[in-house]
Amino acid sequence: AGATGDWQARVAQAEAALGAGKAAVRFVSGEPLQEPVSFAGQRSFDWLIIGGRSRNTKQPALTPPAEWVLGLVEWARERSIPVFCKSNVGPGDWPQEYPARTVTHGS
């Protein structure tokens, strides 16, 4: 199960939604990351995906500032949450990790 946390205003909704259901893996997608975000839960999800916005017919490409991405990666590292950074987060050696398949929630 997944939820979007691309704006801080959506983070609490994402965390609440993930805590309510059953899922083998719970993830938050900060994509496209629109502003710096922070999460309240110690470990309300198992995987964090971070991305920018690819150019499309209605909006220009958006690459989040590296400090926003780094802040989320460090937060996830402190909680042993794998992080997958899409190629559009900008240059750098960003992690591209996947969650363990053995994670289960809500028996």
Backbone hydrogen bonds in HBPLUS format (Angstrom, degrees):
<---DONOR---> <-ACCEPTOR-->    atom                        ^
c    i                          cat <-CA-CA->   ^        H-A-AA   ^      H-
h    n   atom  resd res      DA  || num        DHA   H-A  angle D-A-AA Bond
n    s   type  num  typ     dist DA aas  dist angle  dist       angle   num
A0027-PHE N   A0001-ALA O   2.91 MM  26  6.41 152.7  1.98 152.1 160.7     1
A0003-ALA N   A0027-PHE O   3.04 MM  24  6.54 140.2  2.20 146.9 158.9     2
A0029-SER N   A0003-ALA O   2.86 MM  26  6.24 159.1  1.90 157.1 164.3     3
A0005-GLY N   A0029-SER O   3.00 MM  24  5.86 163.1  2.02 127.6 132.4     4
A0034-GLN N   A0006-ASP O   3.01 MM  28  5.60 159.4  2.05 139.0 145.7     5
A0010-ARG N   A0007-TRP O   2.98 MM   3  5.47 152.3  2.06 113.4 121.7     6
A0011-VAL N   A0008-GLN O   3.13 MM   3  5.23 152.3  2.21 106.0 114.2     7
A0014-ALA N   A0010-ARG O   3.01 MM   4  6.22 154.9  2.07 149.2 156.8     8
A0015-GLU N   A0011-VAL O   2.92 MM   4  6.21 165.6  1.95 160.9 163.6     9
A0016-ALA N   A0012-ALA O   2.97 MM   4  6.11 160.5  2.01 147.2 152.7    10
A0017-ALA N   A0013-GLN O   2.91 MM   4  6.03 161.2  1.95 149.4 154.7    11
A0018-LEU N   A0014-ALA O   3.04 MM   4  6.22 157.2  2.10 149.6 155.3    12
A0019-GLY N   A0015-GLU O   3.13 MM   4  6.27 141.5  2.29 140.4 150.1    13
A0020-ALA N   A0017-ALA O   3.31 MM   3  5.35 151.9  2.39  99.1 107.1    14
A0105-HIS N   A0023-ALA O   2.99 MM  82  5.45 131.4  2.23 143.2 157.8    15
A0046-ASP N   A0026-ARG O   2.63 MM  20  5.24 152.9  1.70 138.9 147.7    16
A0047-TRP N   A0026-ARG O   3.19 MM  21  6.49 126.9  2.48 148.2 154.6    17
A0028-VAL N   A0047-TRP O   3.05 MM  19  6.53 152.9  2.12 158.1 164.0    18
A0049-ILE N   A0028-VAL O   2.91 MM  21  6.23 169.9  1.92 163.8 166.0    19
A0030-GLY N   A0049-ILE O   2.73 MM  19  5.96 166.6  1.74 171.3 166.6    20
A0051-GLY N   A0030-GLY O   3.11 MM  21  6.30 163.1  2.14 140.5 135.8    21
A0033-LEU N   A0051-GLY O   2.93 MM  18  6.11 165.9  1.95 163.8 160.8    22
A0048-LEU N   A0082-PRO O   3.06 MM  34  6.42 160.6  2.10 157.3 163.5    23
A0084-PHE N   A0048-LEU O   2.86 MM  36  6.33 158.4  1.91 158.3 164.4    24
A0050-ILE N   A0084-PHE O   2.95 MM  34  6.29 161.1  1.99 149.0 152.8    25
A0086-LYS N   A0050-ILE O   2.88 MM  36  6.24 169.0  1.90 172.6 176.3    26
A0053-ARG N   A0062-LEU O   2.78 MM   9  4.75 160.4  1.81 138.0 144.6    27
A0062-LEU N   A0053-ARG O   2.81 MM   9  4.75 154.5  1.87 133.3 138.3    28
A0056-ASN N   A0059-GLN O   2.99 MM   3  5.45 177.4  1.99 166.3 166.4    29
A0068-TRP N   A0065-PRO O   3.01 MM   3  5.56 135.3  2.22 113.4 124.6    30
A0069-VAL N   A0065-PRO O   3.38 MM   4  6.82 159.7  2.43 151.4 156.5    31
A0070-LEU N   A0066-ALA O   2.81 MM   4  5.97 170.4  1.82 158.5 161.6    32
A0071-GLY N   A0067-GLU O   3.01 MM   4  5.95 153.9  2.08 134.6 141.4    33
A0072-LEU N   A0068-TRP O   3.22 MM   4  6.52 156.0  2.28 145.7 150.9    34
A0073-VAL N   A0069-VAL O   2.93 MM   4  6.20 160.4  1.97 155.5 161.8    35
A0074-GLU N   A0070-LEU O   2.90 MM   4  6.05 166.5  1.92 154.2 157.4    36
A0075-TRP N   A0071-GLY O   3.02 MM   4  6.17 158.8  2.07 142.5 148.7    37
A0076-ALA N   A0072-LEU O   2.91 MM   4  6.10 164.2  1.94 151.2 155.1    38
A0077-ARG N   A0073-VAL O   2.88 MM   4  6.08 156.3  1.94 149.7 156.8    39
A0078-GLU N   A0074-GLU O   3.05 MM   4  6.30 154.9  2.12 150.7 156.0    40
A0079-ARG N   A0076-ALA O   2.99 MM   3  5.19 143.4  2.12 103.4 114.5    41
A0081-ILE N   A0076-ALA O   2.94 MM   5  4.87 178.4  1.94 139.6 140.0    42
A0080-SER N   A0077-ARG O   3.18 MM   3  4.96 168.9  2.19 104.2 107.1    43
A0097-GLU N   A0083-VAL O   2.81 MM  14  5.32 169.3  1.82 134.6 136.8    44
A0085-CYS N   A0095-PRO O   2.79 MM  10  5.84 161.3  1.83 156.6 160.3    45
A0089-VAL N   A0086-LYS O   3.20 MM   3  6.00 147.9  2.30 129.2 127.7    46
